[in-house]
Amino acid sequence: MELLKRAHILLVPGIREGFGINVIEAASVGTPSIGYNIHGLRDSIIHGETGFLVNDMNSAVEAALELLSKKDFYQKMSQDCIKYAENFSWDKRIEEFWQKIYSYNKNNGT
């Protein structure tokens, strides 16, 4: 976590991602992320608020340069990252999971 906190940006170069928990971990210490516009990262990056979703490497470089060159914009995004990450907790996710299981079973008569 200390390395994530010291980083300016988390670059996520993968073209497949299940959820992007590394993005949430980075956000929790104020580090914005840049990653490809794919399913898992769409769930963990809010484009333009907690990082950037990009379609190619050139766009990733442009997004990184924008973040690094605009101090006020970076500071706002960093603060937004921390606020966003506060919405995630294992206890909350477990409760949501069990609610979905209960609802599914109830609706399917099991």
Biopython code that builds the backbone (N, CA, C, O; Angstrom):
import numpy as np
from Bio.PDB.StructureBuilder import StructureBuilder

atoms = [
    (1, "MET", "N", (0.832, -1.187, 0.000)),
    (1, "MET", "CA", (0.000, 0.000, 0.000)),
    (1, "MET", "C", (0.881, 1.256, 0.000)),
    (1, "MET", "O", (0.529, 2.279, -0.588)),
    (2, "GLU", "N", (2.014, 1.155, 0.662)),
    (2, "GLU", "CA", (2.914, 2.313, 0.700)),
    (2, "GLU", "C", (3.407, 2.663, -0.705)),
    (2, "GLU", "O", (3.506, 3.840, -1.051)),
    (3, "LEU", "N", (3.714, 1.655, -1.508)),
    (3, "LEU", "CA", (4.152, 1.926, -2.883)),
    (3, "LEU", "C", (3.028, 2.543, -3.709)),
    (3, "LEU", "O", (3.266, 3.456, -4.499)),
    (4, "LEU", "N", (1.810, 2.050, -3.528)),
    (4, "LEU", "CA", (0.670, 2.639, -4.244)),
    (4, "LEU", "C", (0.468, 4.091, -3.835)),
    (4, "LEU", "O", (0.138, 4.938, -4.666)),
    (5, "LYS", "N", (0.663, 4.371, -2.573)),
    (5, "LYS", "CA", (0.490, 5.742, -2.077)),
    (5, "LYS", "C", (1.553, 6.671, -2.647)),
    (5, "LYS", "O", (1.285, 7.842, -2.917)),
    (6, "ARG", "N", (2.758, 6.146, -2.829)),
    (6, "ARG", "CA", (3.849, 6.966, -3.367)),
    (6, "ARG", "C", (3.762, 7.135, -4.881)),
    (6, "ARG", "O", (4.353, 8.058, -5.442)),
    (7, "ALA", "N", (3.028, 6.245, -5.537)),
    (7, "ALA", "CA", (2.894, 6.324, -6.998)),
    (7, "ALA", "C", (2.014, 7.498, -7.384)),
    (7, "ALA", "O", (1.114, 7.879, -6.636)),
    (8, "HIS", "N", (2.267, 8.062, -8.530)),
    (8, "HIS", "CA", (1.418, 9.142, -9.045)),
    (8, "HIS", "C", (0.207, 8.584, -9.777)),
    (8, "HIS", "O", (-0.884, 9.151, -9.719)),
    (9, "ILE", "N", (0.414, 7.464, -10.468)),
    (9, "ILE", "CA", (-0.638, 6.855, -11.293)),
    (9, "ILE", "C", (-0.434, 5.341, -11.271)),
    (9, "ILE", "O", (0.697, 4.854, -11.252)),
    (10, "LEU", "N", (-1.543, 4.609, -11.274)),
    (10, "LEU", "CA", (-1.483, 3.161, -11.475)),
    (10, "LEU", "C", (-1.855, 2.900, -12.931)),
    (10, "LEU", "O", (-2.968, 3.212, -13.354)),
    (11, "LEU", "N", (-0.929, 2.328, -13.695)),
    (11, "LEU", "CA", (-1.212, 1.944, -15.077)),
    (11, "LEU", "C", (-1.596, 0.472, -15.082)),
    (11, "LEU", "O", (-0.860, -0.369, -14.567)),
    (12, "VAL", "N", (-2.745, 0.164, -15.663)),
    (12, "VAL", "CA", (-3.233, -1.215, -15.724)),
    (12, "VAL", "C", (-3.254, -1.609, -17.204)),
    (12, "VAL", "O", (-4.227, -1.331, -17.906)),
    (13, "PRO", "N", (-2.177, -2.260, -17.683)),
    (13, "PRO", "CA", (-2.050, -2.533, -19.109)),
    (13, "PRO", "C", (-2.758, -3.790, -19.596)),
    (13, "PRO", "O", (-2.748, -4.066, -20.795)),
    (14, "GLY", "N", (-3.373, -4.561, -18.698)),
    (14, "GLY", "CA", (-4.010, -5.809, -19.107)),
    (14, "GLY", "C", (-5.219, -5.590, -19.998)),
    (14, "GLY", "O", (-5.923, -4.588, -19.876)),
    (15, "ILE", "N", (-5.451, -6.539, -20.894)),
    (15, "ILE", "CA", (-6.613, -6.448, -21.790)),
    (15, "ILE", "C", (-7.784, -7.285, -21.286)),
    (15, "ILE", "O", (-8.846, -7.318, -21.909)),
    (16, "ARG", "N", (-7.584, -7.970, -20.138)),
    (16, "ARG", "CA", (-8.660, -8.707, -19.458)),
    (16, "ARG", "C", (-8.526, -8.436, -17.972)),
    (16, "ARG", "O", (-7.421, -8.402, -17.431)),
    (17, "GLU", "N", (-9.648, -8.246, -17.328)),
    (17, "GLU", "CA", (-9.620, -7.975, -15.891)),
    (17, "GLU", "C", (-10.945, -8.402, -15.292)),
    (17, "GLU", "O", (-12.007, -8.071, -15.819)),
    (18, "GLY", "N", (-10.885, -9.132, -14.201)),
    (18, "GLY", "CA", (-12.111, -9.583, -13.546)),
    (18, "GLY", "C", (-12.851, -8.455, -12.868)),
    (18, "GLY", "O", (-14.054, -8.298, -13.077)),
    (19, "PHE", "N", (-12.176, -7.675, -12.071)),
    (19, "PHE", "CA", (-12.807, -6.550, -11.390)),
    (19, "PHE", "C", (-11.874, -5.365, -11.285)),
    (19, "PHE", "O", (-12.299, -4.242, -11.555)),
    (20, "GLY", "N", (-10.661, -5.553, -10.917)),
    (20, "GLY", "CA", (-9.740, -4.436, -10.760)),
    (20, "GLY", "C", (-9.579, -4.034, -9.313)),
    (20, "GLY", "O", (-9.588, -2.846, -8.990)),
    (21, "ILE", "N", (-9.431, -5.015, -8.436)),
    (21, "ILE", "CA", (-9.261, -4.695, -7.023)),
    (21, "ILE", "C", (-7.999, -3.860, -6.806)),
    (21, "ILE", "O", (-7.947, -3.049, -5.882)),
    (22, "ASN", "N", (-6.981, -4.053, -7.650)),
    (22, "ASN", "CA", (-5.774, -3.232, -7.539)),
    (22, "ASN", "C", (-6.091, -1.758, -7.774)),
    (22, "ASN", "O", (-5.444, -0.881, -7.202)),
    (23, "VAL", "N", (-7.077, -1.493, -8.608)),
    (23, "VAL", "CA", (-7.506, -0.114, -8.866)),
    (23, "VAL", "C", (-8.149, 0.482, -7.613)),
    (23, "VAL", "O", (-7.887, 1.633, -7.264)),
    (24, "ILE", "N", (-8.984, -0.299, -6.946)),
    (24, "ILE", "CA", (-9.639, 0.170, -5.719)),
    (24, "ILE", "C", (-8.595, 0.368, -4.620)),
    (24, "ILE", "O", (-8.672, 1.333, -3.860)),
    (25, "GLU", "N", (-7.628, -0.531, -4.532)),
    (25, "GLU", "CA", (-6.558, -0.373, -3.543)),
    (25, "GLU", "C", (-5.772, 0.911, -3.799)),
    (25, "GLU", "O", (-5.461, 1.648, -2.863)),
    (26, "ALA", "N", (-5.451, 1.177, -5.060)),
    (26, "ALA", "CA", (-4.736, 2.417, -5.397)),
    (26, "ALA", "C", (-5.605, 3.631, -5.072)),
    (26, "ALA", "O", (-5.121, 4.613, -4.509)),
    (27, "ALA", "N", (-6.870, 3.561, -5.422)),
    (27, "ALA", "CA", (-7.784, 4.681, -5.157)),
    (27, "ALA", "C", (-7.874, 4.966, -3.657)),
    (27, "ALA", "O", (-7.993, 6.122, -3.250)),
    (28, "SER", "N", (-7.818, 3.922, -2.842)),
    (28, "SER", "CA", (-7.962, 4.105, -1.396)),
    (28, "SER", "C", (-6.846, 4.962, -0.797)),
    (28, "SER", "O", (-7.003, 5.512, 0.293)),
    (29, "VAL", "N", (-5.729, 5.075, -1.500)),
    (29, "VAL", "CA", (-4.633, 5.926, -1.030)),
    (29, "VAL", "C", (-4.445, 7.151, -1.933)),
    (29, "VAL", "O", (-3.431, 7.844, -1.855)),
    (30, "GLY", "N", (-5.446, 7.405, -2.796)),
    (30, "GLY", "CA", (-5.441, 8.614, -3.610)),
    (30, "GLY", "C", (-4.701, 8.535, -4.923)),
    (30, "GLY", "O", (-4.372, 9.562, -5.515)),
    (31, "THR", "N", (-4.435, 7.328, -5.383)),
    (31, "THR", "CA", (-3.715, 7.166, -6.646)),
    (31, "THR", "C", (-4.687, 6.821, -7.769)),
    (31, "THR", "O", (-5.296, 5.752, -7.750)),
    (32, "PRO", "N", (-4.842, 7.720, -8.757)),
    (32, "PRO", "CA", (-5.722, 7.439, -9.896)),
    (32, "PRO", "C", (-5.150, 6.333, -10.777)),
    (32, "PRO", "O", (-3.948, 6.069, -10.760)),
    (33, "SER", "N", (-6.028, 5.693, -11.545)),
    (33, "SER", "CA", (-5.618, 4.600, -12.432)),
    (33, "SER", "C", (-5.948, 4.916, -13.878)),
    (33, "SER", "O", (-6.888, 5.651, -14.180)),
    (34, "ILE", "N", (-5.161, 4.349, -14.749)),
    (34, "ILE", "CA", (-5.404, 4.420, -16.186)),
    (34, "ILE", "C", (-5.367, 2.987, -16.698)),
    (34, "ILE", "O", (-4.390, 2.268, -16.487)),
    (35, "GLY", "N", (-6.430, 2.581, -17.368)),
    (35, "GLY", "CA", (-6.492, 1.225, -17.889)),
    (35, "GLY", "C", (-7.369, 1.164, -19.124)),
    (35, "GLY", "O", (-8.073, 2.116, -19.459)),
    (36, "TYR", "N", (-7.313, 0.036, -19.784)),
    (36, "TYR", "CA", (-8.121, -0.145, -20.985)),
    (36, "TYR", "C", (-9.610, -0.163, -20.657)),
    (36, "TYR", "O", (-10.016, -0.567, -19.567)),
    (37, "ASN", "N", (-10.396, 0.271, -21.596)),
    (37, "ASN", "CA", (-11.854, 0.337, -21.456)),
    (37, "ASN", "C", (-12.434, -1.071, -21.639)),
    (37, "ASN", "O", (-12.989, -1.407, -22.685)),
    (38, "ILE", "N", (-12.284, -1.884, -20.578)),
    (38, "ILE", "CA", (-12.752, -3.266, -20.593)),
    (38, "ILE", "C", (-13.675, -3.493, -19.400)),
    (38, "ILE", "O", (-13.705, -2.685, -18.471)),
    (39, "HIS", "N", (-14.422, -4.588, -19.426)),
    (39, "HIS", "CA", (-15.450, -4.841, -18.413)),
    (39, "HIS", "C", (-14.973, -4.653, -16.986)),
    (39, "HIS", "O", (-15.538, -3.829, -16.268)),
    (40, "GLY", "N", (-13.972, -5.371, -16.550)),
    (40, "GLY", "CA", (-13.552, -5.303, -15.150)),
    (40, "GLY", "C", (-13.121, -3.917, -14.712)),
    (40, "GLY", "O", (-13.390, -3.511, -13.582)),
    (41, "LEU", "N", (-12.454, -3.188, -15.596)),
    (41, "LEU", "CA", (-11.987, -1.858, -15.231)),
    (41, "LEU", "C", (-13.108, -0.826, -15.299)),
    (41, "LEU", "O", (-13.052, 0.188, -14.603)),
    (42, "ARG", "N", (-14.118, -1.067, -16.121)),
    (42, "ARG", "CA", (-15.281, -0.167, -16.124)),
    (42, "ARG", "C", (-16.009, -0.210, -14.790)),
    (42, "ARG", "O", (-16.706, 0.734, -14.418)),
    (43, "ASP", "N", (-15.837, -1.326, -14.070)),
    (43, "ASP", "CA", (-16.461, -1.463, -12.757)),
    (43, "ASP", "C", (-15.642, -0.809, -11.655)),
    (43, "ASP", "O", (-16.168, -0.552, -10.572)),
    (44, "SER", "N", (-14.372, -0.538, -11.906)),
    (44, "SER", "CA", (-13.525, -0.005, -10.844)),
    (44, "SER", "C", (-12.941, 1.379, -11.122)),
    (44, "SER", "O", (-12.435, 2.022, -10.202)),
    (45, "ILE", "N", (-12.997, 1.851, -12.358)),
    (45, "ILE", "CA", (-12.528, 3.200, -12.696)),
    (45, "ILE", "C", (-13.721, 4.014, -13.185)),
    (45, "ILE", "O", (-14.444, 3.593, -14.088)),
    (46, "ILE", "N", (-13.919, 5.175, -12.586)),
    (46, "ILE", "CA", (-14.917, 6.112, -13.110)),
    (46, "ILE", "C", (-14.156, 7.068, -14.021)),
    (46, "ILE", "O", (-13.376, 7.900, -13.557)),
    (47, "HIS", "N", (-14.394, 6.938, -15.322)),
    (47, "HIS", "CA", (-13.643, 7.704, -16.317)),
    (47, "HIS", "C", (-13.744, 9.208, -16.044)),
    (47, "HIS", "O", (-14.836, 9.766, -15.943)),
    (48, "GLY", "N", (-12.590, 9.841, -15.928)),
    (48, "GLY", "CA", (-12.530, 11.279, -15.717)),
    (48, "GLY", "C", (-12.678, 11.702, -14.265)),
    (48, "GLY", "O", (-12.492, 12.875, -13.940)),
    (49, "GLU", "N", (-13.016, 10.751, -13.376)),
    (49, "GLU", "CA", (-13.174, 11.084, -11.953)),
    (49, "GLU", "C", (-12.163, 10.377, -11.068)),
    (49, "GLU", "O", (-11.567, 10.997, -10.188)),
    (50, "THR", "N", (-11.963, 9.082, -11.294)),
    (50, "THR", "CA", (-11.000, 8.323, -10.479)),
    (50, "THR", "C", (-9.866, 7.772, -11.344)),
    (50, "THR", "O", (-9.018, 7.018, -10.869)),
    (51, "GLY", "N", (-9.867, 8.152, -12.593)),
    (51, "GLY", "CA", (-8.855, 7.700, -13.531)),
    (51, "GLY", "C", (-9.391, 7.815, -14.947)),
    (51, "GLY", "O", (-10.349, 8.541, -15.213)),
    (52, "PHE", "N", (-8.757, 7.091, -15.838)),
    (52, "PHE", "CA", (-9.161, 7.136, -17.236)),
    (52, "PHE", "C", (-9.263, 5.731, -17.816)),
    (52, "PHE", "O", (-8.432, 4.866, -17.540)),
    (53, "LEU", "N", (-10.288, 5.526, -18.616)),
    (53, "LEU", "CA", (-10.442, 4.317, -19.416)),
    (53, "LEU", "C", (-10.026, 4.680, -20.836)),
    (53, "LEU", "O", (-10.542, 5.637, -21.415)),
    (54, "VAL", "N", (-9.104, 3.924, -21.388)),
    (54, "VAL", "CA", (-8.551, 4.260, -22.702)),
    (54, "VAL", "C", (-8.695, 3.081, -23.656)),
    (54, "VAL", "O", (-8.934, 1.945, -23.245)),
    (55, "ASN", "N", (-8.541, 3.385, -24.938)),
    (55, "ASN", "CA", (-8.681, 2.348, -25.964)),
    (55, "ASN", "C", (-7.348, 1.905, -26.563)),
    (55, "ASN", "O", (-7.286, 0.881, -27.243)),
    (56, "ASP", "N", (-6.285, 2.667, -26.315)),
    (56, "ASP", "CA", (-4.983, 2.307, -26.855)),
    (56, "ASP", "C", (-3.879, 2.955, -26.023)),
    (56, "ASP", "O", (-4.149, 3.793, -25.163)),
    (57, "MET", "N", (-2.646, 2.563, -26.283)),
    (57, "MET", "CA", (-1.520, 3.039, -25.497)),
    (57, "MET", "C", (-1.299, 4.540, -25.666)),
    (57, "MET", "O", (-0.918, 5.210, -24.707)),
    (58, "ASN", "N", (-1.529, 5.081, -26.857)),
    (58, "ASN", "CA", (-1.364, 6.525, -27.057)),
    (58, "ASN", "C", (-2.320, 7.314, -26.171)),
    (58, "ASN", "O", (-1.945, 8.346, -25.614)),
    (59, "SER", "N", (-3.550, 6.832, -26.039)),
    (59, "SER", "CA", (-4.518, 7.495, -25.164)),
    (59, "SER", "C", (-4.092, 7.388, -23.709)),
    (59, "SER", "O", (-4.320, 8.314, -22.930)),
    (60, "ALA", "N", (-3.480, 6.275, -23.333)),
    (60, "ALA", "CA", (-2.990, 6.109, -21.962)),
    (60, "ALA", "C", (-1.891, 7.129, -21.666)),
    (60, "ALA", "O", (-1.869, 7.739, -20.597)),
    (61, "VAL", "N", (-0.987, 7.305, -22.619)),
    (61, "VAL", "CA", (0.095, 8.280, -22.450)),
    (61, "VAL", "C", (-0.487, 9.686, -22.336)),
    (61, "VAL", "O", (-0.074, 10.459, -21.472)),
    (62, "GLU", "N", (-1.438, 10.021, -23.197)),
    (62, "GLU", "CA", (-2.073, 11.350, -23.144)),
    (62, "GLU", "C", (-2.765, 11.575, -21.804)),
    (62, "GLU", "O", (-2.664, 12.660, -21.231)),
    (63, "ALA", "N", (-3.463, 10.566, -21.302)),
    (63, "ALA", "CA", (-4.161, 10.688, -20.018)),
    (63, "ALA", "C", (-3.147, 10.887, -18.890)),
    (63, "ALA", "O", (-3.355, 11.718, -18.007)),
    (64, "ALA", "N", (-2.061, 10.133, -18.919)),
    (64, "ALA", "CA", (-1.027, 10.277, -17.885)),
    (64, "ALA", "C", (-0.416, 11.669, -17.919)),
    (64, "ALA", "O", (-0.225, 12.292, -16.875)),
    (65, "LEU", "N", (-0.114, 12.155, -19.104)),
    (65, "LEU", "CA", (0.460, 13.503, -19.230)),
    (65, "LEU", "C", (-0.517, 14.569, -18.742)),
    (65, "LEU", "O", (-0.111, 15.542, -18.107)),
    (66, "GLU", "N", (-1.804, 14.389, -19.038)),
    (66, "GLU", "CA", (-2.804, 15.343, -18.569)),
    (66, "GLU", "C", (-2.836, 15.372, -17.040)),
    (66, "GLU", "O", (-2.848, 16.442, -16.432)),
    (67, "LEU", "N", (-2.851, 14.197, -16.432)),
    (67, "LEU", "CA", (-2.868, 14.130, -14.966)),
    (67, "LEU", "C", (-1.626, 14.764, -14.354)),
    (67, "LEU", "O", (-1.717, 15.521, -13.388)),
    (68, "LEU", "N", (-0.488, 14.457, -14.911)),
    (68, "LEU", "CA", (0.766, 14.930, -14.335)),
    (68, "LEU", "C", (1.026, 16.407, -14.590)),
    (68, "LEU", "O", (1.799, 17.031, -13.863)),
    (69, "SER", "N", (0.395, 16.973, -15.605)),
    (69, "SER", "CA", (0.651, 18.376, -15.942)),
    (69, "SER", "C", (-0.364, 19.353, -15.342)),
    (69, "SER", "O", (-0.154, 20.565, -15.378)),
    (70, "LYS", "N", (-1.455, 18.831, -14.795)),
    (70, "LYS", "CA", (-2.494, 19.695, -14.217)),
    (70, "LYS", "C", (-2.635, 19.378, -12.726)),
    (70, "LYS", "O", (-3.408, 18.506, -12.329)),
    (71, "LYS", "N", (-1.876, 20.102, -11.923)),
    (71, "LYS", "CA", (-1.801, 19.804, -10.493)),
    (71, "LYS", "C", (-3.168, 19.844, -9.807)),
    (71, "LYS", "O", (-3.497, 18.939, -9.039)),
    (72, "ASP", "N", (-3.963, 20.874, -10.073)),
    (72, "ASP", "CA", (-5.280, 20.986, -9.432)),
    (72, "ASP", "C", (-6.198, 19.833, -9.838)),
    (72, "ASP", "O", (-6.908, 19.267, -9.007)),
    (73, "PHE", "N", (-6.170, 19.496, -11.129)),
    (73, "PHE", "CA", (-6.980, 18.387, -11.635)),
    (73, "PHE", "C", (-6.554, 17.084, -10.973)),
    (73, "PHE", "O", (-7.397, 16.280, -10.574)),
    (74, "TYR", "N", (-5.249, 16.875, -10.859)),
    (74, "TYR", "CA", (-4.723, 15.675, -10.218)),
    (74, "TYR", "C", (-5.164, 15.610, -8.755)),
    (74, "TYR", "O", (-5.606, 14.560, -8.286)),
    (75, "GLN", "N", (-5.048, 16.707, -8.045)),
    (75, "GLN", "CA", (-5.423, 16.725, -6.626)),
    (75, "GLN", "C", (-6.906, 16.400, -6.444)),
    (75, "GLN", "O", (-7.274, 15.658, -5.534)),
    (76, "LYS", "N", (-7.755, 16.956, -7.308)),
    (76, "LYS", "CA", (-9.196, 16.675, -7.229)),
    (76, "LYS", "C", (-9.454, 15.200, -7.497)),
    (76, "LYS", "O", (-10.221, 14.561, -6.777)),
    (77, "MET", "N", (-8.815, 14.656, -8.534)),
    (77, "MET", "CA", (-9.012, 13.253, -8.865)),
    (77, "MET", "C", (-8.512, 12.367, -7.725)),
    (77, "MET", "O", (-9.142, 11.360, -7.404)),
    (78, "SER", "N", (-7.402, 12.729, -7.122)),
    (78, "SER", "CA", (-6.864, 11.970, -6.010)),
    (78, "SER", "C", (-7.864, 11.945, -4.846)),
    (78, "SER", "O", (-8.087, 10.895, -4.242)),
    (79, "GLN", "N", (-8.452, 13.075, -4.538)),
    (79, "GLN", "CA", (-9.461, 13.147, -3.475)),
    (79, "GLN", "C", (-10.703, 12.336, -3.840)),
    (79, "GLN", "O", (-11.273, 11.646, -2.994)),
    (80, "ASP", "N", (-11.115, 12.425, -5.101)),
    (80, "ASP", "CA", (-12.277, 11.650, -5.561)),
    (80, "ASP", "C", (-12.007, 10.147, -5.468)),
    (80, "ASP", "O", (-12.910, 9.365, -5.173)),
    (81, "CYS", "N", (-10.770, 9.755, -5.720)),
    (81, "CYS", "CA", (-10.396, 8.340, -5.601)),
    (81, "CYS", "C", (-10.622, 7.850, -4.175)),
    (81, "CYS", "O", (-11.203, 6.786, -3.959)),
    (82, "ILE", "N", (-10.166, 8.622, -3.219)),
    (82, "ILE", "CA", (-10.296, 8.221, -1.811)),
    (82, "ILE", "C", (-11.768, 8.096, -1.433)),
    (82, "ILE", "O", (-12.163, 7.131, -0.779)),
    (83, "LYS", "N", (-12.573, 9.062, -1.840)),
    (83, "LYS", "CA", (-14.012, 9.021, -1.541)),
    (83, "LYS", "C", (-14.667, 7.802, -2.192)),
    (83, "LYS", "O", (-15.485, 7.121, -1.572)),
    (84, "TYR", "N", (-14.305, 7.537, -3.434)),
    (84, "TYR", "CA", (-14.874, 6.409, -4.169)),
    (84, "TYR", "C", (-14.516, 5.087, -3.496)),
    (84, "TYR", "O", (-15.371, 4.216, -3.333)),
    (85, "ALA", "N", (-13.260, 4.943, -3.109)),
    (85, "ALA", "CA", (-12.793, 3.687, -2.510)),
    (85, "ALA", "C", (-13.459, 3.414, -1.165)),
    (85, "ALA", "O", (-13.560, 2.261, -0.745)),
    (86, "GLU", "N", (-13.910, 4.457, -0.494)),
    (86, "GLU", "CA", (-14.589, 4.272, 0.793)),
    (86, "GLU", "C", (-15.896, 3.487, 0.649)),
    (86, "GLU", "O", (-16.412, 2.956, 1.632)),
    (87, "ASN", "N", (-16.429, 3.414, -0.570)),
    (87, "ASN", "CA", (-17.667, 2.668, -0.823)),
    (87, "ASN", "C", (-17.453, 1.167, -0.897)),
    (87, "ASN", "O", (-18.418, 0.408, -0.979)),
    (88, "PHE", "N", (-16.197, 0.727, -0.870)),
    (88, "PHE", "CA", (-15.889, -0.683, -1.027)),
    (88, "PHE", "C", (-15.371, -1.261, 0.281)),
    (88, "PHE", "O", (-14.464, -0.712, 0.907)),
    (89, "SER", "N", (-15.957, -2.364, 0.673)),
    (89, "SER", "CA", (-15.459, -3.106, 1.827)),
    (89, "SER", "C", (-15.855, -4.561, 1.638)),
    (89, "SER", "O", (-16.875, -4.860, 1.016)),
    (90, "TRP", "N", (-15.047, -5.461, 2.176)),
    (90, "TRP", "CA", (-15.355, -6.880, 2.054)),
    (90, "TRP", "C", (-16.665, -7.202, 2.756)),
    (90, "TRP", "O", (-17.470, -7.979, 2.244)),
    (91, "ASP", "N", (-16.883, -6.608, 3.927)),
    (91, "ASP", "CA", (-18.130, -6.877, 4.658)),
    (91, "ASP", "C", (-19.350, -6.475, 3.833)),
    (91, "ASP", "O", (-20.346, -7.197, 3.784)),
    (92, "LYS", "N", (-19.258, -5.317, 3.190)),
    (92, "LYS", "CA", (-20.372, -4.844, 2.360)),
    (92, "LYS", "C", (-20.579, -5.774, 1.159)),
    (92, "LYS", "O", (-21.715, -6.118, 0.832)),
    (93, "ARG", "N", (-19.505, -6.174, 0.513)),
    (93, "ARG", "CA", (-19.608, -7.053, -0.659)),
    (93, "ARG", "C", (-20.173, -8.420, -0.279)),
    (93, "ARG", "O", (-20.975, -8.990, -1.019)),
    (94, "ILE", "N", (-19.755, -8.948, 0.881)),
    (94, "ILE", "CA", (-20.275, -10.244, 1.327)),
    (94, "ILE", "C", (-21.777, -10.146, 1.566)),
    (94, "ILE", "O", (-22.527, -11.038, 1.170)),
    (95, "GLU", "N", (-22.219, -9.076, 2.208)),
    (95, "GLU", "CA", (-23.647, -8.883, 2.463)),
    (95, "GLU", "C", (-24.424, -8.783, 1.145)),
    (95, "GLU", "O", (-25.495, -9.375, 1.012)),
    (96, "GLU", "N", (-23.887, -8.034, 0.166)),
    (96, "GLU", "CA", (-24.543, -7.922, -1.142)),
    (96, "GLU", "C", (-24.624, -9.288, -1.822)),
    (96, "GLU", "O", (-25.636, -9.632, -2.432)),
    (97, "PHE", "N", (-23.547, -10.057, -1.709)),
    (97, "PHE", "CA", (-23.512, -11.390, -2.305)),
    (97, "PHE", "C", (-24.623, -12.257, -1.718)),
    (97, "PHE", "O", (-25.384, -12.876, -2.462)),
    (98, "TRP", "N", (-24.719, -12.305, -0.385)),
    (98, "TRP", "CA", (-25.731, -13.139, 0.254)),
    (98, "TRP", "C", (-27.147, -12.664, -0.071)),
    (98, "TRP", "O", (-28.060, -13.480, -0.189)),
    (99, "GLN", "N", (-27.334, -11.364, -0.214)),
    (99, "GLN", "CA", (-28.652, -10.837, -0.592)),
    (99, "GLN", "C", (-29.030, -11.311, -1.991)),
    (99, "GLN", "O", (-30.182, -11.669, -2.237)),
    (100, "LYS", "N", (-28.070, -11.315, -2.902)),
    (100, "LYS", "CA", (-28.348, -11.788, -4.260)),
    (100, "LYS", "C", (-28.657, -13.284, -4.272)),
    (100, "LYS", "O", (-29.558, -13.732, -4.982)),
    (101, "ILE", "N", (-27.916, -14.042, -3.493)),
    (101, "ILE", "CA", (-28.180, -15.485, -3.397)),
    (101, "ILE", "C", (-29.586, -15.716, -2.837)),
    (101, "ILE", "O", (-30.344, -16.523, -3.375)),
    (102, "TYR", "N", (-29.930, -15.018, -1.771)),
    (102, "TYR", "CA", (-31.244, -15.161, -1.151)),
    (102, "TYR", "C", (-32.347, -14.793, -2.145)),
    (102, "TYR", "O", (-33.340, -15.508, -2.279)),
    (103, "SER", "N", (-32.159, -13.672, -2.838)),
    (103, "SER", "CA", (-33.154, -13.217, -3.812)),
    (103, "SER", "C", (-33.294, -14.223, -4.951)),
    (103, "SER", "O", (-34.408, -14.515, -5.387)),
    (104, "TYR", "N", (-32.185, -14.748, -5.430)),
    (104, "TYR", "CA", (-32.212, -15.734, -6.508)),
    (104, "TYR", "C", (-32.967, -16.988, -6.059)),
    (104, "TYR", "O", (-33.848, -17.479, -6.765)),
    (105, "ASN", "N", (-32.616, -17.489, -4.897)),
    (105, "ASN", "CA", (-33.271, -18.697, -4.383)),
    (105, "ASN", "C", (-34.762, -18.469, -4.160)),
    (105, "ASN", "O", (-35.569, -19.348, -4.463)),
    (106, "LYS", "N", (-35.132, -17.332, -3.647)),
    (106, "LYS", "CA", (-36.523, -17.011, -3.390)),
    (106, "LYS", "C", (-37.326, -16.955, -4.699)),
    (106, "LYS", "O", (-38.449, -17.454, -4.771)),
    (107, "ASN", "N", (-36.743, -16.352, -5.710)),
    (107, "ASN", "CA", (-37.418, -16.211, -7.010)),
    (107, "ASN", "C", (-37.455, -17.508, -7.812)),
    (107, "ASN", "O", (-38.279, -17.652, -8.715)),
    (108, "ASN", "N", (-36.577, -18.447, -7.494)),
    (108, "ASN", "CA", (-36.524, -19.705, -8.228)),
    (108, "ASN", "C", (-37.032, -20.875, -7.412)),
    (108, "ASN", "O", (-36.879, -22.028, -7.814)),
    (109, "GLY", "N", (-37.636, -20.589, -6.269)),
    (109, "GLY", "CA", (-38.244, -21.635, -5.462)),
    (109, "GLY", "C", (-37.275, -22.620, -4.849)),
    (109, "GLY", "O", (-37.639, -23.765, -4.580)),
    (110, "THR", "N", (-36.049, -22.192, -4.625)),
    (110, "THR", "CA", (-35.074, -23.109, -4.000)),
    (110, "THR", "C", (-34.672, -22.618, -2.636)),
    (110, "THR", "O", (-33.863, -23.257, -1.963)),
]
sb = StructureBuilder()
sb.init_structure("model")
sb.init_model(0)
sb.init_chain("A")
sb.init_seg("    ")
for serial, (resi, resn, name, xyz) in enumerate(atoms, 1):
    if name == "N":
        sb.init_residue(resn, " ", resi, " ")
    sb.init_atom(name, np.array(xyz, "f"), 0.0, 1.0, " ", f" {name:<3s}", serial, name[0])
structure = sb.get_structure()
